[in-house]
Amino acid sequence: MTTPADKGADRLAGAAFFHFTAGIVRREMLRFIQQRERFIAALVRPLVWLFIFAAGFRSVLGVSIIPPYQTYVLYEEYITPGLIGMIQLFSGMQTSLSMVYDREMGSMRILLTSPAPRWYLLVSKLMAGAAISVLQVYVFLLVAWFWDVRPPAAGYAALLPALFLTGLMLGSLGLFLSSIIKQLENFAGIMNFVIFPMFFTSSALYPLWRIRESSVLLYHICNYNPFTHAVELVRFSLYTSFSAQAFWVVLATTALFTALAVIGYDPSRGLLGIRRKGG
């Protein structure tokens, strides 16, 4: 039977976990705000694609009427959800890069020895990274608005849950990679090996039907790429629609990579633990 004392202890533990998460999120946000170069770099990359690449291919790569669009759209409008995915992909990898650094010589060495469950620490880190990526996306959309990329006003609000979920998915992927990569230098190379194939073999730049016309094999690769479904979830949400397939794929992928990251950071079961025992 649960006593009032047990209930009070549970409430105290819940409050402690809340402050723990809030502290990690606040720390990551302050770090991001203080690193102005990181903020500018996060915006320059997609803006270059929007202002130069998309403008140059506008007359060549017109997009027909496909869901969720109700009319013919310019290439700049089509590519915007893909560039949002790019922002979140790089943000997730950048957050995980800082995780590698902190694990070796920063505050994460202390946090990993805290009494909080390991999974709770990693989920808090994921939530902080997702919050940062959401902030970057909305700043990008503000700039894109002046470039006549103007989705429905309601789409900006409908986009928020999708952004948070896709941010968690891409952050969990980076967190899993950081759990199996020990050295900072190696992680930077792996980032490029993961980021660019995921981005270019997706629907970020071209509709899947157009890819299928040129290569059936590439179409199947894009269709099985979880980043494609992240982009489509963002695309549909931005235009106040919902893609059930994209939602479930992103949710399942988030759960899978988060579980793998938790196992990877478990000293008794994960790869880090195996290395320490072997070393």
C-alpha positions in Angstrom: 0.0 0.0 0.0 1.3 3.4 -0.9 1.7 5.7 2.1 1.6 9.6 2.1 5.4 9.5 2.6 5.9 7.4 -0.5 3.7 9.9 -2.5 5.7 12.8 -1.2 9.0 11.1 -2.2 7.6 10.5 -5.7 6.7 14.1 -6.0 10.1 15.2 -4.8 11.8 12.8 -7.2 9.6 14.1 -10.1 10.5 17.7 -9.2 14.2 16.8 -9.1 14.0 15.2 -12.5 12.2 18.2 -13.9 14.9 20.6 -12.6 17.5 18.2 -14.0 16.0 18.3 -17.5 15.4 22.1 -17.3 19.1 22.6 -16.3 20.4 20.6 -19.2 18.1 22.4 -21.7 19.0 25.8 -20.3 22.7 24.9 -20.5 22.5 23.8 -24.1 20.4 26.9 -25.1 22.9 29.3 -23.4 25.8 27.5 -25.1 24.1 27.8 -28.5 23.2 31.5 -28.0 26.8 32.3 -26.9 28.2 30.5 -30.0 27.1 33.1 -32.6 29.2 31.5 -35.2 27.4 28.2 -34.8 24.0 30.0 -35.1 25.1 31.9 -38.3 26.6 28.8 -39.8 23.4 26.8 -39.2 21.4 29.4 -41.2 23.9 30.2 -44.0 23.9 26.6 -45.4 20.2 26.3 -46.1 19.9 30.0 -47.1 22.5 29.5 -49.8 20.5 26.5 -51.1 17.3 28.6 -51.1 18.7 31.8 -52.6 21.2 30.3 -55.1 20.5 26.7 -55.9 16.7 26.9 -55.8 16.6 30.1 -57.8 18.9 28.7 -60.4 16.8 25.6 -60.9 13.4 27.3 -60.7 12.8 27.1 -64.5 14.2 23.6 -64.8 12.7 21.8 -61.8 9.1 22.9 -61.6 6.9 20.7 -59.3 3.5 19.5 -60.4 0.5 19.4 -58.0 1.3 16.7 -55.5 0.1 16.3 -51.8 0.0 18.4 -49.7 0.1 21.2 -52.3 -3.2 22.3 -53.7 -1.7 24.2 -56.7 1.5 24.3 -58.7 4.4 25.4 -56.5 7.8 26.9 -57.3 10.9 25.0 -56.6 11.8 27.3 -53.7 8.6 26.4 -51.9 9.1 22.7 -52.5 12.7 22.6 -51.3 11.9 24.5 -48.0 10.9 21.5 -46.0 14.0 19.7 -47.2 16.1 22.6 -46.0 14.3 22.5 -42.7 15.3 18.8 -42.5 18.9 19.8 -43.3 18.9 22.3 -40.4 17.7 19.7 -38.0 20.1 17.0 -39.3 23.1 19.2 -38.9 21.8 20.4 -35.5 21.4 16.9 -34.3 24.9 15.9 -35.4 26.4 19.1 -33.9 24.7 18.4 -30.5 26.1 14.9 -30.6 29.5 16.3 -31.5 29.4 18.3 -28.3 28.4 15.2 -26.5 31.6 13.5 -27.6 33.6 16.5 -26.4 31.8 16.7 -23.1 32.0 13.0 -22.5 35.8 13.1 -22.8 36.7 16.4 -21.1 33.6 18.4 -20.3 30.6 18.4 -17.9 29.1 15.2 -19.3 31.8 13.2 -17.5 30.2 14.4 -14.2 26.6 14.0 -15.4 27.2 10.4 -16.5 28.0 9.6 -12.9 24.9 11.3 -11.4 22.2 9.3 -9.7 19.8 10.1 -12.5 19.0 7.2 -14.8 21.2 7.1 -17.8 18.3 7.0 -20.2 16.8 10.1 -18.5 20.1 12.0 -19.0 20.2 11.1 -22.7 16.5 12.0 -23.3 17.1 15.3 -21.6 20.0 15.9 -23.9 17.8 15.0 -26.9 15.1 17.4 -25.8 17.7 20.2 -25.5 19.0 19.5 -29.0 15.5 19.3 -30.4 14.6 22.7 -28.8 17.7 24.3 -30.4 16.8 22.9 -33.8 13.3 24.2 -33.6 14.6 27.7 -32.8 16.9 27.5 -35.9 14.1 26.4 -38.1 11.8 29.3 -37.2 14.5 31.8 -37.7 15.1 30.3 -41.2 11.4 30.4 -42.0 11.3 34.1 -41.0 14.1 34.8 -43.5 12.5 32.6 -46.1 9.2 34.6 -45.7 11.0 37.6 -47.2 12.0 35.4 -50.2 8.2 34.8 -50.8 8.2 31.3 -49.3 4.9 31.8 -47.4 3.0 28.7 -46.3 -0.4 29.1 -44.6 -0.3 31.0 -41.3 -1.7 28.1 -39.4 1.1 25.9 -40.8 3.6 27.7 -38.6 1.8 26.4 -35.5 1.0 23.0 -36.9 4.7 22.6 -37.7 5.9 22.7 -34.1 5.0 19.1 -33.0 6.5 17.7 -36.2 9.7 19.7 -35.8 10.1 18.5 -32.2 9.6 14.9 -33.3 11.9 15.0 -36.2 14.4 16.9 -34.1 14.3 14.0 -31.6 14.7 11.5 -34.4 17.8 13.1 -36.0 19.2 13.9 -32.6 18.8 10.3 -31.4 20.7 9.2 -34.6 23.6 11.5 -33.7 23.5 10.4 -30.1 23.7 6.7 -31.1 26.7 7.5 -33.3 28.4 9.4 -30.5 27.9 6.3 -28.3 30.1 4.2 -30.6 32.7 6.8 -31.6 35.3 7.5 -29.0 37.5 10.2 -30.5 36.3 13.6 -31.6 38.2 13.6 -34.8 36.6 10.4 -36.0 33.1 11.7 -35.2 33.6 14.7 -37.6 34.3 12.3 -40.4 31.4 10.0 -39.6 29.1 13.0 -39.6 29.8 13.8 -43.3 29.5 10.1 -44.1 26.0 10.0 -42.6 24.6 13.5 -43.3 25.2 13.8 -47.1 23.9 10.3 -48.1 20.8 10.8 -45.9 20.1 14.2 -47.4 20.7 13.5 -51.1 18.9 10.1 -51.1 15.6 11.6 -49.8 12.7 13.7 -51.1 14.4 16.9 -49.8 15.4 18.1 -53.3 13.2 16.2 -55.7 9.7 14.5 -55.4 9.9 10.7 -55.2 7.8 10.3 -58.4 10.5 12.2 -60.3 13.3 10.1 -58.8 11.4 6.9 -59.8 11.3 8.1 -63.4 15.1 8.3 -63.5 16.0 5.3 -61.2 13.8 2.7 -59.6 16.7 1.6 -57.4 17.3 5.1 -56.1 13.6 5.5 -55.5 13.5 2.5 -53.2 16.6 3.8 -51.4 14.9 7.1 -50.8 11.7 5.4 -49.8 13.4 3.4 -47.1 15.5 6.4 -45.9 14.0 7.7 -42.6 15.1 11.2 -43.4 12.7 11.1 -46.4 9.8 10.6 -43.9 11.1 13.3 -41.6 11.0 15.7 -44.5 7.5 14.6 -45.6 6.2 14.9 -42.0 7.5 18.5 -42.0 6.2 19.2 -45.5 2.6 18.0 -44.7 2.6 19.8 -41.3 3.7 23.0 -42.8 0.7 22.9 -45.1 -1.7 21.9 -42.2 -1.9 18.3 -43.4 -0.9 15.0 -41.8 1.0 12.0 -43.2 0.3 9.0 -41.1 3.0 6.9 -42.7 5.7 9.6 -42.2 4.6 10.0 -38.6 4.8 6.4 -37.7 8.1 5.9 -39.4 9.7 8.9 -37.7 8.2 7.8 -34.3 9.5 4.2 -34.7 12.9 5.4 -35.9 13.2 7.8 -32.9 12.4 5.0 -30.5 14.9 2.6 -32.2 17.9 5.1 -32.2 17.1 6.3 -28.7 17.1 2.7 -27.4 20.4 2.0 -29.2 21.9 5.2 -27.7 20.8 4.2 -24.2 22.4 0.8 -24.7 25.5 2.4 -26.1 26.0 4.6 -23.1 25.3 1.9 -20.6 28.7 1.0 -19.1 27.6 -2.6 -18.4 26.1 -3.4 -21.8 27.1 -0.7 -24.3 30.1 -0.3 -26.5 31.6 2.3 -24.2 31.6 -0.3 -21.4 33.1 -2.9 -23.7 36.0 -0.5 -24.6 36.6 0.2 -20.9 36.7 -3.4 -20.0 39.0 -4.2 -22.9 41.2 -1.2 -22.2 
